Amino acid sequence: MSFKDNLKEKLTPKNTEEIKTGLFIQERNKDEYRMINPIVWNGKYRLRKQFRWRNLFMIIVIIFIVWSYSTEVKWCRDFQAGPCEILSNLTTYCYQKQTAELENGRGDTFNIQNNP
């Protein structure tokens, strides 16, 4: 058996009957049935009625979350590399750090609590 045939066999639902064209029911328990839309029936793929607007909406939301996370991570990495370059006019921390670098000639050991 090839991979495609094995996949079709696995995707074909068990205990299922086709009542009329396009209407399938699956037996859950004795005297208990539910309507289904199988992906594979009689060895043919049936992709119609498999995707709904809710599924498409969820895929779009997941893509947006992944995109926003990657953008946020890039911004945080840029900010950690040089916060004073990004927010030079907005924070007093950057002003104090820049003046201390000019006075001391070294910016690596600067600590705000040590300098008044």
SVG drawing of the C-alpha trace seen along z (x, -y; Angstrom):
<svg xmlns="http://www.w3.org/2000/svg" viewBox="-32 -66 69 68">
<polyline fill="none" stroke="black" stroke-width="0.4" points="0.0,0.0 1.3,-3.4 1.3,-6.4 -1.6,-8.1 -3.8,-5.0 -2.9,-4.6 -3.8,-8.2 -7.1,-7.9 -7.9,-4.8 -7.1,-6.6 -9.2,-9.7 -12.3,-7.6 -14.6,-7.7 -15.7,-4.4 -19.4,-3.4 -20.6,-6.0 -23.5,-5.7 -24.4,-8.0 -28.1,-8.5 -28.4,-10.6 -25.9,-12.4 -23.8,-14.6 -25.6,-13.6 -23.5,-11.4 -24.4,-10.1 -22.1,-8.3 -23.2,-5.9 -21.9,-7.0 -23.6,-4.6 -26.6,-2.3 -29.5,-4.5 -27.3,-7.6 -26.2,-9.2 -24.6,-12.5 -24.2,-14.2 -20.6,-14.6 -18.8,-15.8 -16.0,-13.4 -12.8,-14.5 -12.5,-11.2 -15.3,-9.0 -15.0,-6.1 -11.3,-6.8 -12.0,-10.4 -11.1,-13.6 -14.1,-15.9 -12.7,-19.3 -16.0,-21.1 -17.7,-22.2 -14.5,-21.5 -13.5,-25.1 -15.8,-27.7 -15.5,-31.4 -14.7,-30.7 -11.7,-28.5 -10.5,-31.2 -10.9,-33.9 -8.9,-31.9 -6.1,-31.3 -5.9,-35.1 -5.8,-35.8 -3.0,-33.3 -1.0,-34.8 -1.5,-38.3 -0.4,-37.1 2.8,-35.6 3.5,-38.7 3.0,-41.1 5.1,-38.9 8.0,-38.9 7.7,-42.7 7.7,-43.2 10.7,-41.0 12.6,-42.9 11.8,-46.2 12.8,-45.0 16.1,-43.7 16.8,-47.1 15.8,-48.9 18.2,-46.7 21.0,-47.3 20.7,-51.1 17.8,-52.6 19.2,-56.1 19.3,-56.1 15.6,-55.2 14.3,-57.4 17.0,-60.1 14.6,-63.0 12.0,-61.4 13.8,-60.1 16.0,-61.6 17.8,-58.3 19.3,-58.8 20.2,-62.4 22.0,-61.3 23.7,-58.5 24.9,-60.7 26.3,-63.4 28.0,-60.8 29.7,-59.3 30.9,-62.7 32.2,-63.5 33.8,-60.1 34.7,-59.0 33.3,-55.5 29.7,-54.6 29.9,-50.9 30.2,-51.4 27.7,-54.3 25.1,-53.8 22.4,-56.4 22.3,-55.7 26.0,-56.5 25.9,-59.8 23.8,-62.6"/>
</svg>
